[in-house]
Amino acid sequence: MEQETKISAVAITLNEASVIEDFIKSLHFVDEIIIVDSHSTDDTAALASQFDKVKVVLRKFDNFSDQKNFAIDQATHDWILFFDPDEEITQALAQEIQSVLKNPKADAYRVKRQLHFMGKRIKYSGFQTDWVVRIFRKEKGRYNGNLVHETLDVSGTLGKLKSRLPHHTYKSMDDYTGKLHRYSSLQARMLYKKGKKPNLYHFLFRPWYRFWHQYILRLGILDGKEGFILAYINAFSVFKRYVNLWLLYRKIN
């Protein structure tokens, strides 16, 4: 007799009221949902708490790795689904996950994301190979300690899913740039801990290189005006990273 696979879905949130209900509904096939919320100022926690299988835990945000590892620790089942609220778990993806986990051949599974920005699907701009681990055995996965742009370290075998994962990262220009500024601040903290000091090379060349690498070498030009905007914003976030790093040293001295 085939043993039923118990699944825990976990997510971290901050002001996701506009998407949290649809996100939770898309996880209808799991056995529990753990939401670790960073004290949202909107109705995220209240809306999530209305669902029967959902447990909301409030926790102060320090960095992405710590927050995600804490969320994993709250799960009670062997298999973890760890999606972001702005990622769309389609019916096809949900069905594939259920099918694969009936008889898993790997310890973790990657899925390819499809970025949607300003209402347009981005096909290039460096996102052609955006594979992320979103399904894994609890004892086999741990986030790597990076404050931002964290990745899941898997101590086991990796498989791939065929279904794609739409990623609707854009809500508004202010929201998107605000998110990049928060990332820049965390990246600056990482560089500061490593003793990296900013100079003119970082302020001038690194943002310039980021723009042209994303826009030309990674074919962002083929994504039209949205590709140009993405490259520009990401280049400015690199500049902001080193400004924040410079400010950290100013604060100390």
C-alpha positions in Angstrom: 0.0 0.0 0.0 1.4 3.4 -1.0 2.1 5.7 2.0 0.6 9.1 1.8 3.2 11.9 1.6 2.6 14.7 4.1 3.5 18.2 2.8 4.2 21.4 4.7 4.1 24.7 2.8 6.1 27.6 4.3 6.5 31.2 3.3 7.8 34.4 4.7 5.8 37.6 4.3 5.8 41.3 4.6 2.8 43.4 3.5 1.5 40.8 1.1 -2.2 41.4 1.7 -2.9 41.9 -2.1 -1.8 38.4 -2.9 -1.8 36.3 0.2 -5.3 34.8 -0.1 -4.8 33.6 -3.7 -1.4 32.3 -2.7 -2.9 30.2 0.2 -5.7 29.0 -2.0 -3.2 27.7 -4.6 -1.7 25.5 -1.8 -5.0 23.7 -1.3 -3.3 20.3 -1.7 -0.8 20.6 1.2 -1.4 19.4 4.8 -0.3 22.6 6.6 0.8 26.1 5.7 3.2 28.1 7.9 3.4 31.8 7.3 6.2 33.6 9.1 5.3 37.3 9.0 7.7 40.2 9.6 5.0 42.3 11.5 3.3 43.5 8.3 1.5 46.8 8.6 -1.3 45.7 6.3 -3.8 42.8 6.7 -1.4 40.0 5.6 -1.5 38.2 9.0 -5.2 38.6 9.5 -6.1 37.4 6.0 -3.8 34.4 6.3 -5.2 33.4 9.7 -8.7 33.0 8.3 -7.7 29.7 6.6 -8.0 26.4 8.5 -4.7 24.9 7.6 -2.7 28.1 8.1 -0.5 28.9 11.1 0.8 32.5 11.3 4.0 33.2 13.3 5.1 36.7 13.9 8.9 37.2 13.9 11.1 40.3 13.6 13.0 40.2 10.3 16.8 40.2 10.5 17.8 38.7 7.2 16.4 36.3 4.6 18.4 33.2 5.5 17.6 33.4 9.2 13.9 34.1 8.5 13.6 31.2 6.0 15.5 28.7 8.2 13.2 29.6 11.1 10.2 29.0 8.9 11.5 25.6 7.9 11.9 24.7 11.6 8.2 25.4 12.2 7.1 22.7 9.7 6.0 19.3 11.0 6.1 17.2 7.8 9.0 15.6 5.9 8.4 17.5 2.6 8.6 21.3 2.4 7.3 23.6 -0.3 8.9 27.0 0.0 7.4 29.4 -2.5 7.3 33.2 -2.4 3.8 34.8 -2.2 4.4 36.6 -5.5 5.1 33.3 -7.3 2.0 31.7 -8.9 1.5 28.0 -8.2 -0.5 27.0 -11.3 -2.8 24.1 -11.5 -0.3 22.2 -13.7 2.5 22.8 -11.2 0.3 21.8 -8.3 -0.6 18.5 -10.0 3.0 17.8 -11.0 4.2 18.3 -7.4 1.5 15.9 -6.1 2.4 13.3 -8.7 6.2 13.6 -8.1 5.9 13.4 -4.3 3.8 10.2 -4.5 7.1 8.4 -5.4 10.0 10.9 -5.1 13.2 10.1 -6.9 15.2 13.0 -5.5 15.7 14.9 -2.2 14.8 18.3 -3.7 13.3 19.6 -6.9 14.0 22.8 -8.9 11.4 24.7 -11.0 12.1 27.3 -13.6 10.6 30.7 -12.9 9.1 33.0 -15.5 9.5 36.7 -14.5 6.5 39.0 -15.2 7.4 42.7 -14.9 5.1 45.7 -15.5 2.5 43.3 -16.9 4.9 41.7 -19.4 6.6 38.3 -19.4 10.4 38.9 -19.4 12.1 36.3 -21.6 15.7 37.6 -21.5 17.5 40.1 -19.3 19.4 37.3 -17.5 16.3 35.4 -16.4 16.6 32.7 -19.1 18.1 30.3 -16.6 16.2 31.2 -13.4 15.9 27.8 -11.8 15.1 27.7 -8.0 14.7 24.9 -5.5 11.1 25.1 -4.1 10.4 21.5 -3.0 12.7 19.5 -0.7 13.0 17.1 2.3 13.1 19.0 5.5 16.3 17.4 6.8 18.0 17.9 3.5 17.6 21.7 2.9 19.0 24.7 4.7 19.5 28.3 3.5 23.1 29.3 3.1 23.4 32.2 5.6 23.4 35.0 3.0 21.5 38.0 4.3 19.9 38.5 0.8 19.9 36.5 -2.5 20.1 33.5 -0.3 20.1 30.0 -1.8 19.1 26.7 -0.5 21.9 24.2 0.2 20.7 20.7 -0.5 22.6 17.7 1.0 21.2 15.2 -1.5 20.0 14.6 -5.0 18.3 17.3 -7.2 15.5 16.8 -9.7 13.7 19.1 -12.1 10.0 19.8 -12.6 8.6 20.4 -16.1 6.0 22.9 -15.1 6.9 26.6 -15.0 6.5 29.0 -12.1 5.2 32.5 -13.0 6.9 35.1 -10.8 4.9 38.4 -10.5 7.5 40.4 -8.7 6.1 43.8 -9.8 3.3 45.5 -7.9 4.3 49.2 -8.5 7.4 51.0 -9.4 7.7 52.3 -5.8 7.3 48.8 -4.4 9.8 47.3 -6.8 12.5 49.9 -6.2 11.9 49.8 -2.5 12.5 46.1 -2.5 15.8 46.6 -4.4 16.8 49.2 -2.0 16.2 46.8 0.9 18.3 44.2 -0.8 21.1 46.7 -1.4 21.2 47.5 2.3 21.5 43.9 3.2 24.2 43.3 0.6 26.1 46.3 2.0 26.0 44.6 5.5 27.4 41.4 4.0 30.2 43.3 2.3 30.9 45.2 5.5 31.3 42.0 7.5 33.8 40.8 4.9 35.8 44.0 5.4 35.2 45.2 1.8 35.7 49.0 1.4 34.1 50.9 -1.5 36.1 53.1 -3.9 35.5 54.9 -7.2 35.6 51.6 -9.1 32.6 50.4 -7.2 30.6 53.6 -7.6 31.4 54.1 -11.3 32.3 50.9 -13.0 30.2 48.3 -11.2 26.8 50.0 -11.9 27.8 50.7 -15.5 28.9 47.1 -16.0 25.7 45.8 -14.4 23.5 47.8 -16.8 25.4 46.8 -20.0 25.8 43.2 -18.9 22.1 42.8 -18.3 20.9 44.9 -21.2 23.3 43.8 -23.9 25.1 40.6 -22.9 22.0 39.0 -21.2 19.8 40.3 -24.1 17.6 42.6 -22.0 17.3 44.8 -25.2 15.0 42.1 -26.6 12.6 42.7 -23.7 11.8 46.2 -25.0 11.3 49.1 -22.7 10.7 46.8 -19.7 14.2 45.3 -20.3 15.7 48.7 -20.3 13.9 49.7 -17.1 15.0 46.5 -15.4 18.6 47.0 -16.4 18.6 50.6 -15.2 16.9 49.8 -11.9 19.3 47.0 -11.2 22.3 49.1 -12.1 21.1 51.8 -9.7 20.7 49.2 -6.9 24.3 48.2 -7.4 25.3 51.9 -6.9 23.0 52.1 -3.8 24.7 49.0 -2.4 28.1 50.7 -2.3 26.6 54.0 -1.0 25.1 52.0 1.9 28.5 50.3 2.4 30.2 53.7 2.5 27.7 55.0 5.0 28.3 52.0 7.2 32.0 53.0 7.4 31.1 56.6 8.0 28.8 55.6 10.9 31.7 53.7 12.5 34.2 56.4 12.0 
